[in-house]
Amino acid sequence: MVVLALLGLYWHGSLSGFVYCVLLAVMLNVRHPQPAITEPLGRFRALIGVITLVVFALCFWPFPITLT
């Protein structure tokens, strides 16, 4: 991330990449609590996860979807 921030500074004169470096460093040091109850996912929650993954992939589709 630091290399990309340096390239952004060199190519575009923008310091905004360093903001993301700081945010990433802070987020990596946050310790997340363990869940109180550990149980496997049910079918419904697994289906919601798959739908979420499909929506995420469609957000980065290289060309717009057109209906004719």
SULJO-V797483 format. One line per field, one symbol per residue. burial: 1 if it has 9 or more other ideal C-beta (glycine too) atoms within 8 Angstrom, else 0. A space follows every 50 residues. Layout:
BEGIN
burial: ???
END
This chain:
BEGIN
burial: 00001111100000001101100100000000000000000000010010 000000000000000000
END
